[in-house]
Amino acid sequence: MASLWDTRGYKYLCYFYFKKLITSLQQRRPQSLFEPNKTMKLDYLHNINTYGENIVRLYEFDKGQATKFRDAIQQAILIQHTALDLTTMDFIESRNCHLTLRIADEDMGMTSEDGDAFFCDLTPASYEQMVKLLEPFCKKESVTYQWLYDVDNITDFLFSPAGTW
């Protein structure tokens, strides 16, 4: 009598379900992790919860783009002490907003007059902390997310390869 493992039907069934599982997992993974050289996305999400909070987020990126972003902050903000307009960077695609990182005397976080042009005003120490928060994304591909500052503000700054939080 043949065992259950020896029957062709059972082997085919296992193969079919395994292949279906792999296909399902591939569809759920963040696209940027498997399609390098795409641009990192920048957008603004208005009123994301019942408290009326908003998010400016950077998403759909790989570790190479995360490294470029971290290096740009280090160079422009921490070394040259100049503002950094993210919409001018060739690896960032602005979808519905503009964001400029600026040095400030105190941490103000994200501000905007019109919901289109945003300014992130933080102290150099907070930008140094931001660089540290970006470090894990530069070392390996990731599907987690990180809030880039801890300021009590109505608009938060999200860094997320998959765009989720």
N, C-alpha and C positions, 0 to 999 in steps of 0.2 A: 504494500500500500504506500503510495507516494505521500510525502509530508505536504503540509500546506505551503511551505516555502518553495517546493519544487514545482508547483503548478504555475503555468504561464500566466494565467488570469490574475493571480494574486500579485505576481511580480509586476505585471503591467499596471495594475491598480495602484500599487505603491509608487511606481515611477510617475504615474499620472498625477497623483496627489502631491508628490514631492515637487514636481515641476510647477504645478499650480501654486504651491506655497512660495517657491522661489520667485515666481513672476509677481505674486502679490507683494512680497517684501520689496522687490525692485521698484514697484510703482509707488511705494510709500516713502522711500528714501529721499532725502533732499537732493534735488537735481544738481546743485552746484558741486556736490561732492563727487559726482561722476561725470560732469561735463565741465572740465577746466577751461579757462580763458573766457568765460562769460563775465559780464560785468556785475559788480556788486550793485544791488538796488537800494535806493534811498527813497523813503516815502513817509507821509504823514497820515496817521489814523486819528480821526477826530471822535471824541466822545465814546471811548471804548467800554465804559462801564456806567453804573448808576451814579457814580460820583462825578461824572463829567470829565474824567481824565483823558489825556491824549498821549499818543506815542509818536515820536520820530524814530524810525527804525532803519538800520542797515541790515540787509539780508541777502540771501542767495549768493554766498561767496565761498571760496575755498581757502585753504591755509595760505596760499600765495597772496591772495588779495588781502587777507587779514594782516599779513606781514607788511604789505605795502601801506595799508592804513596806519598801522602802528608806527612804522618808520616815518610816515608823513607827519604824524603828531609829534614825534620826537624831534624831527628836523625843524619844522615850521614853528611849533609852539614852544618847545623846551629849549632849543638851541638858538634859533633866530629871533624868538619872541615876536613873531608876526601872526596875523590871523590866517586861518586855513579855510578857504572856500572849497567845500567838498564837491560842488558842482563843476569845478574846473579840473578835477582829477579824471584821467582817461579810463580808469577802471571802475568808476562809479557812475551809474545811470540814475539821474534824478527823475522820479516818476511824477510827483505832484508838489514838490517843495524844493526850497534851496536852504542849505545849511552852512553856516560859517562858524567855526570854532574860534573863540577869542579869549585872550587872557584878561582876567579881571582881578580887582583887589579883594573881592569876596565872591563866594559861590552863589550864583544866581540861577544856574541851570539853563533850561531852554526857554526862550522868550520869542514872541512874534507879535507884530502889530496887525498883520493881515491874514495869518494862517497859511502864508506861502513862503515868506522869507523868515527863516529862523536863525537865531543867534544862540550859541551855547557859550555862556560866560562863566568860566571857572578859574580858580587860582592855579598857578603852576603846580602846586602840590596835588591838586585834584587831577590835573592832567597826568602827572606822574603815576597816580593811583590808577587812572584809566589805562595807561600803558601796561601796567601790571595785570589788570583785568583782561587785557587783550592777549597776553602771552600764551595761555593755553590753546587759543585758536590758531596761533602761529606755529605751534609745535606739531600738531596733528589735526586731521580732519575731525570735526565734531558735529553733533546734532543738538547740543545743549544751547542755552542762551545766556546772555549776561546783560544786566542793567549797567550802563557805563558811568553813572554817578549816583550819589545818594544825597539828593537835595529835595527838600519838601517843596515840590513844584507841581503844577497841574499837567505839565508835559514831561514825560520821561524819555530817556534815550536808550533804545534797545539795540543790542548787537546779537543777531540770531541767524545762523546759516540757513535754517529752515523757515525763518520768518515767524515762528511761533513762540509763545511764552507760557 
